[in-house]
Structure formats: structure tokens, C-alpha cells
Amino acid sequence: MRWALLVLALQLVTPRATVNPSQVTFGASPDHGTAIAGHDIVSAYDLAYLRSGATVYVEHLGKPAREANNAITVPISAQARTRLTRNVEYTVQITTIGPGGSSAGPLSNGFKFTR
């Protein structure tokens, strides 16, 4: 009986994947609006879709406008939806790109598409 209660407790705290998201929101780089000698420090962002830590598909986002709260929201493209398998959990990772190189951010929460 003790074992069954432990398993139930673990299931209650395990996060569930978001289902059928329509957009990705992430924080803009602190250097998003910074330029040195007329050159932007941030030139673009890439959005990588990962399955079990392996990259499945990457979208080049360019440099979307940031919102007043410093967030950037982009829709999940039709191309991404056709490349991702239904009912499989994915995460995304944003990479900030600039003339000095690139920097990958943390992984998102899990999500999946059912339709």
C-alpha cells in the first residue's frame, strides 16, 4: 500500500506537456536594441524544436519586435507543425545570433500537438 501512495504522489507533481500551443513567447536578449558603431549586437534569433534533446527542425526568426515587457511572441509556423510528429513531446530552444557569435537559451517546457 505504501508503494502505491508514493507512485500516486509522483504522478501528481509531474508536469504535463502543453497541448496544441499556437505561439512561442520568450524574453528578448538584453542586447536586443543595442548597437555598437552602427552594428546591432543581436542580428537574429533561431527557434529550434527538439525531441529528447535532439534538434528536429530550426526556424530562422530574423529579429522580431519586442513587446513593452521585453517579451517576443511568434506564432508556431505551419512548416513546423507539418515537420513535428503528433502526440510526441517536444521542447524549444531560442538561440540569439549576432556578429560576435551565438548563444543558446534554456529549454522550454514540454509541448505536443494532437491535431
N, C-alpha and C positions, 0 to 999 in steps of 0.2 A: 504494500500500500504506500509506503514511504516513497518508493521509486516513481510510482505513477504521479504523485503530487509534485515531485521535482520536475518531471517532464512537462507537466501542465504549466508550471511556473515559468519554465524556459520558453515555452511557446507564447506565453503572454507578453514577454519582453522582446521577442524577436521582431525587428521592424519588417514591415511588409513593403513590397515594391509598389511604387505609384503605378497606376494602370492608365494607359492611354493618355499620356501628357500631350499637350499641344504646343508647348513652348519651353525654352530653357532660359532661366534667369541667372545671371552671375554678376559678381562685383567687378567693376572696371578696374583696371590697373591703376595704382596711384599716379603713374606717369602718363595716363591716357591723354591728357591735354597738354603735356609738356613738350616743348621743342627746344633744341639747342642748336644755335647757329642756323635757324630756319628749318631744321630737320626734326620731324616728330620722333620722340623716343619710342612710342608704340605705333607701329605701322598697321598691325592687323591682329586678329585672333583666329585660331583654328579650334574647331569643335570636333573632338574625337569621340566616337561611340565605341565602347569596349565591352567585350563579353569575357568573363572570367579573367580579366586583366589584359587580354589581347585586343589590339585595335582591329575593329571590323570595318570601319568607314570613317573618313575625315572630311569635314566640310570647311572650306575657307570662308570665313565670315566677313572679311575685309575689316573695316573699322566702324562698327555700328555706333550710332549716337548713344550717349549715356543719358539716363534719366536724372531727375533732380536729386534722387537719393543715391546716386553713383552706381546704380544697377544698369545692366544691359539685358534686354529681353529680346530673344529672337525666336521665331516660330520653328518648330521641327519640320523640316522640308519633306516634300513628297518623295524626293530621292532617298532620303534617309529611311523613311517608312518602307519603301519597297526593298531596301537592302537588308533590313533587320527582320529576323525571323519572329513570327508571332509566338507569344507565350514563353519567351526566353528573356531572362533578366539581363539588362544592360546597365552600364553606368556611362557617364560622360566625363570628359576632362577638357578643360579650356587651356590652350597654350597661347601665351602672349608673345607676339613676334615684333622685333624691332631690328634696327641696323646693327645693334650690338649682339644679337643672338635671340634665343627664345627661352621661355620659362614656363614649364607646365604647372598648373594648379592642382589642387586636390581632386580626388574622385567625387562625383556626385552621389546622392542616394540612388538606390536601385530603382529601375522602372521597367515596364514591359508594355507591349502592345497586344491587345487581344482581338483587334479588328483591323 
